[in-house]
C-alpha cells in the first residue's frame, strides 16, 4: 500500500534548499530538469561524495535558495543528531539508477535495512492554509517538485549533512489522496552507502540484463514458442503408491491405495461381436449366438441339414474322403489319404501317414 499523507503531529520543521537551475526547471514544469540528472552509478556516488566536502569559505553557493519549508515526523532520525534544519538538493538522479542501487534497502540480504532508512516529509495541505498566500505558495512549490520528480522518474539527492548522512527525496507513486504534498526521505551514512550502493547496482543490473536477454531471444524455427502450462501435481492422497504411508492398500482416495481413474466403456453397439445378444430370459442366461439372416457372411457356419452348406470357412466332413483325419478302415483296406495314421497292426497302416509312431514289433519309423 502506498504511503499516505501523515496525520500525526510534526516533529520538526526544515527549509529545503535547491540550486537555481534545478529550482527554475521545477517551478516552470520543464523537462530540462532531467537533463543533468545522474544516470549512472558512478555519477550518483560521485555526487554524494562531493557533497560531503566542505563548502568554499563555509558559505552556500549564490545560486542556492529555499524551495519550501517542510515537516518531518516521529520516524525521522534522532541519532547521532536530528536531520539538518536546511537540507540541500545537490543533484537529481534517475529512478532506474537509484532503484538498482537501493533495491535491497528495505531489508534484504547484505544488511540493507541497516544502511538505508526512510522517514516521511510533508508540507501543510493547501486546504489547511486558509487565505495565507505564503503558506499556499509553499505548499504549491513543494507540490511542483514532487510532480516533476514523479513525471520524470527522478529523485532529488540531498547533500551530506553534519552527521554524515546523505538523503534522497522520493515522490509517492500516485498523486491521489494529497500525494503531491508528501514524499519519502531515504537517508544513510554516506560512507556505508557508497560501497553498498555500488554492490547492489552491479548485482541488480546484471540480473536485469539477463532478464532482458531472455525476453529478446528469437523464437525457435517454425514460429512462436510453444506455451507450456505450469505443472500442478494432483492431491497427494490420490496419487501416492499403495501402502506408502502405512494406510491399507486396495482402496482409492484419501483412505489409502493408489488412485485409478474411473473406466467408462464405449457403447456396446460400437464394439460388441456380431451376432451376439442377450438371452430374453435375462442376464443370468448369458449371451447367445444369433446367426445372420442370410447365412452367407459369418466366419463360422454350422452344417446345414440339407442342401448347399453355404460359404463358411469351416465345414465338417460329410464323407470320409473329405476329412482331414481318417480313422483306420474297418475292412482292413488301404488308408492312403489321411494326414494322420494311428498305429495299427499291419503294413497297411505303415505306408501312407505323414507321421508314424515307432513300432514295437519291427522298430520302423515314420
C-alpha positions in Angstrom: 0.0 0.0 0.0 1.5 3.4 -1.0 2.3 5.8 1.9 -0.5 8.2 2.8 -0.3 11.8 3.9 0.8 12.0 7.6 -1.9 12.6 10.1 0.3 12.7 13.3 1.8 15.9 14.6 5.0 17.1 13.0 8.3 16.7 15.0 10.4 19.3 13.3 10.4 21.9 10.5 13.1 22.2 7.8 13.9 24.6 4.9 14.5 22.6 1.7 17.2 24.4 -0.3 17.8 23.9 -4.0 20.2 25.3 -6.7 18.7 27.8 -9.0 19.0 25.7 -12.2 17.0 22.8 -10.7 14.6 25.2 -8.9 13.8 27.1 -12.2 13.2 23.8 -14.0 10.9 22.5 -11.3 8.9 25.7 -10.9 8.5 26.0 -14.7 7.4 22.4 -15.0 10.2 22.0 -17.6 11.5 18.6 -18.6 15.0 20.1 -18.7 15.4 19.2 -15.0 16.2 15.6 -16.1 18.9 16.7 -18.5 21.5 17.0 -15.7 20.3 14.0 -13.6 22.8 11.3 -12.6 22.1 8.3 -14.9 25.0 6.1 -13.8 26.1 4.6 -10.5 29.4 6.5 -10.9 27.6 9.8 -11.3 25.4 9.1 -8.3 28.2 8.1 -5.9 30.4 11.0 -7.1 27.7 13.5 -6.4 27.2 12.1 -2.9 31.0 12.1 -2.1 31.4 15.7 -3.5 28.6 16.9 -1.4 30.4 15.8 1.7 33.3 18.1 1.1 33.3 21.5 3.0 31.8 24.4 1.1 34.3 27.0 -0.1 34.5 29.6 2.6 31.9 27.8 4.6 29.1 29.5 2.6 26.3 28.3 0.4 26.7 29.0 -3.3 25.0 32.1 -4.5 22.5 30.2 -6.7 21.0 28.2 -3.8 17.7 29.4 -2.4 14.8 28.0 -0.4 12.3 25.9 -2.3 9.9 25.1 0.5 9.5 24.6 4.2 8.6 21.0 5.1 8.0 18.9 8.2 9.4 15.6 9.5 7.6 13.3 11.9 8.3 10.8 14.6 10.1 8.4 12.3 12.8 10.9 11.5 16.4 10.1 12.8 17.4 11.4 16.1 20.9 9.9 16.5 23.7 10.9 16.3 21.7 14.1 15.8 18.5 15.2 14.1 18.3 15.9 10.4 19.7 19.2 9.2 17.4 22.2 9.6 18.3 23.2 6.0 18.7 20.1 3.8 20.1 21.0 0.4 19.4 19.4 -3.0 22.7 18.9 -4.8 21.6 16.9 -7.8 18.8 14.8 -9.4 19.2 11.1 -10.1 17.1 8.8 -12.3 14.9 6.3 -10.5 16.4 3.5 -12.6 19.8 4.1 -11.1 18.6 4.8 -7.6 16.3 1.7 -7.5 19.1 -0.5 -8.7 21.4 0.9 -6.1 18.9 0.6 -3.2 16.7 -2.3 -4.2 17.7 -4.2 -1.0 17.3 -1.2 1.2 14.0 -2.4 2.6 15.6 -5.4 4.4 17.1 -7.9 2.1 20.4 -9.7 2.2 23.6 -7.7 2.8 22.3 -5.6 5.7 20.3 -3.2 3.6 17.9 -2.2 6.4 20.9 -1.1 8.4 22.3 1.0 5.6 19.3 2.8 4.2 16.4 4.0 6.2 13.4 6.2 5.5 11.1 8.7 7.1 8.1 10.9 6.0 8.2 14.5 4.9 5.3 16.7 4.0 4.0 20.3 3.7 0.8 21.7 5.0 -2.1 20.9 2.7 -3.4 23.8 0.6 -6.9 23.4 2.1 -5.4 23.9 5.6 -3.5 27.0 4.6 -6.6 29.2 4.6 -6.1 32.5 2.8 -2.4 32.9 3.7 -0.6 33.4 0.3 2.8 32.4 1.8 1.6 29.1 3.0 -0.3 28.4 -0.2 2.9 29.2 -2.2 4.9 27.0 0.0 2.6 24.1 -0.5 2.4 24.6 -4.2 6.2 24.9 -4.6 6.7 21.5 -2.9 3.9 20.0 -4.9 5.5 21.1 -8.1 8.8 19.4 -7.0 7.0 16.2 -6.3 5.1 16.2 -9.5 8.2 17.0 -11.5 10.1 14.1 -9.9 7.3 11.7 -10.4 6.7 12.5 -14.1 10.4 12.4 -14.9 11.0 9.3 -12.9 13.6 11.2 -10.8 14.6 11.6 -7.2 16.4 14.5 -5.5 19.8 13.9 -3.9 20.4 15.7 -0.6 23.9 16.8 0.3 25.7 15.1 3.1 24.8 16.8 6.4 26.9 17.5 9.5 26.0 14.0 10.8 27.5 12.3 7.7 24.1 11.4 6.2 23.1 11.6 2.6 19.5 11.6 1.6 17.1 11.1 -1.3 13.6 12.7 -1.8 11.5 10.0 -3.5 8.0 11.0 -4.7 4.9 9.0 -4.0 3.8 6.7 -6.8 0.4 8.2 -7.1 -0.7 11.8 -6.9 -4.1 10.9 -5.5 -5.0 11.4 -1.8 -2.9 14.5 -1.5 0.1 12.6 -2.9 1.7 15.8 -4.3 2.2 17.2 -0.8 4.2 14.5 0.9 7.1 12.3 0.0 9.6 9.7 1.4 13.1 10.8 2.5 15.6 7.9 2.3 18.8 8.5 4.2 22.0 6.7 5.0 25.5 7.2 6.3 27.3 8.1 3.1 30.5 6.2 3.9 28.5 3.0 4.1 26.1 3.9 1.4 28.6 4.3 -1.4 30.2 0.8 -1.5 26.8 -0.8 -0.6 25.1 1.0 -3.5 27.8 0.0 -6.0 27.5 -3.6 -5.0 23.7 -3.6 -5.2 23.8 -1.8 -8.6 26.2 -4.3 -10.1 24.2 -7.3 -9.0 20.8 -5.9 -9.9 21.9 -4.6 -13.2 23.3 -8.0 -14.1 20.0 -9.7 -13.2 18.0 -7.2 -15.3 20.2 -7.7 -18.3 19.8 -11.4 -18.1 16.0 -11.0 -17.9 16.0 -8.7 -21.0 18.2 -11.2 -22.9 15.8 -14.0 -22.2 12.9 -11.9 -23.3 14.7 -10.9 -26.5 15.7 -14.4 -27.6 14.4 -15.1 -31.1 11.6 -17.7 -31.4 12.5 -21.2 -32.5 12.4 -22.1 -36.2 8.9 -22.7 -37.4 7.0 -20.0 -35.5 6.3 -18.9 -32.0 7.5 -20.5 -28.8 5.1 -23.1 -27.6 3.4 -22.3 -24.3 3.6 -24.9 -21.6 1.2 -24.5 -18.7 2.6 -24.7 -15.2 2.5 -28.2 -13.7 0.1 -28.7 -10.8 0.5 -32.0 -9.1 -2.6 -34.0 -8.1 -3.5 -34.3 -4.5 -1.1 -36.4 -2.6 -3.8 -38.7 -1.3 -4.9 -39.5 -4.9 -1.5 -40.4 -6.4 0.6 -42.0 -3.6 1.7 -45.6 -4.2 -0.3 -48.2 -2.4 0.7 -48.6 1.2 3.4 -45.8 1.0 2.2 -44.2 4.2 1.0 -47.2 6.1 -2.6 -46.9 5.1 -4.4 -50.1 3.9 -3.9 -50.9 0.3 -6.6 -51.7 -2.2 -8.7 -48.6 -1.7 -8.7 -45.4 -3.6 -8.9 -41.9 -2.4 -7.9 -40.4 0.9 -8.2 -43.8 2.8 -5.3 -45.3 1.1 -4.2 -47.1 -2.1 -3.3 -45.6 -5.5 -5.9 -43.7 -7.4 -7.3 -45.2 -10.6 -9.5 -43.1 -12.9 -12.9 -44.5 -13.5 -13.3 -46.6 -16.6 -16.2 -45.7 -18.9 -16.8 -48.5 -21.6 -17.7 -47.4 -25.1 -21.3 -48.1 -26.4 -21.9 -51.8 -26.9 -23.1 -51.2 -30.5 -19.7 -49.9 -31.4 -17.6 -52.8 -30.1 -19.7 -55.9 -29.5 -19.2 -59.0 -31.6 -21.5 -59.5 -34.4 -24.4 -61.8 -33.9 -24.3 -61.9 -30.1 -27.2 -60.6 -28.0 -28.7 -61.1 -24.6 -31.0 -64.0 -24.0 -34.6 -62.8 -23.5 -34.5 -64.7 -20.1 -32.2 -62.0 -18.6 -28.6 -61.6 -17.8 -28.3 -64.9 -15.9 -28.8 -66.9 -19.1 -25.8 -65.1 -20.8 -25.4 -64.1 -24.4 -26.4 -66.4 -27.2 -25.3 -66.5 -30.8 -27.7 -65.3 -33.5 -26.5 -66.0 -37.0 -27.2 -63.6 -39.8 -30.4 -64.0 -41.6 -28.7 -64.5 -45.0 -26.3 -67.1 -43.6 -23.6 -66.1 -46.0 -21.3 -63.7 -44.1 -20.3 -65.4 -40.8 -16.9 -66.7 -40.0 -18.4 -69.9 -38.8 -21.4 -71.7 -40.1 -22.8 -74.8 -38.7 -23.5 -77.7 -41.0 -26.7 -77.4 -42.9 -29.4 -80.0 -42.6 -29.7 -80.4 -46.3 -28.7 -78.7 -49.5 -25.7 -76.4 -50.0 -23.6 -75.6 -46.9 -23.1 -72.0 -47.9 -19.8 -70.0 -47.5 -18.4 -70.8 -44.1 -14.7 -71.1 -43.6 -15.1 -74.4 -41.8 -17.1 -77.3 -42.9 -17.5 -80.6 -41.0 -16.8 -83.6 -43.2 -19.8 -85.2 -44.9 -17.9 -88.2 -46.1 -14.7 -89.9 -45.0 -12.9 -88.7 -48.2 -13.2 -85.0 -47.3 -12.0 -85.0 -43.7 -8.5 -84.0 -42.6 -8.4 -87.1 -40.3 -9.4 -90.6 -41.3 -9.7 -93.4 -38.9 -8.4 -96.8 -40.0 -10.8 -98.6 -42.3 -12.8 -101.2 -40.6 -12.5 -103.6 -43.6 -8.7 -103.6 -43.4 -8.3 -101.7 -46.7 -5.6 -99.2 -47.5 -5.6 -95.9 -45.7 -3.7 -93.7 -48.1 -5.3 -90.3 -47.8 -5.4 -89.3 -44.2 -2.9 -86.8 -42.8 -2.5 -88.9 -39.6 -2.5 -92.6 -39.5 -2.7 -94.2 -36.0 -0.6 -97.1 -35.1 -2.0 -100.3 -36.5 -1.5 -104.0 -36.6 -0.4 -104.4 -40.2 1.6 -103.0 -43.0 -1.4 -101.3 -44.5 -1.1 -98.6 -41.9 2.6 -98.0 -42.3 2.7 -96.7 -45.8 0.5 -93.7 -46.0 0.5 -91.4 -42.9 2.6 -88.2 -42.6 3.6 -89.3 -39.1 4.2 -92.8 -38.0 5.0 -93.8 -34.4 7.7 -96.3 -33.7 6.6 -99.8 -34.0 7.2 -102.1 -31.1 7.2 -105.1 -33.5 9.7 -104.1 -36.2 11.4 -100.9 -34.9 10.3 -99.0 -38.1 9.7 -95.2 -38.1 7.8 -92.6 -39.9 
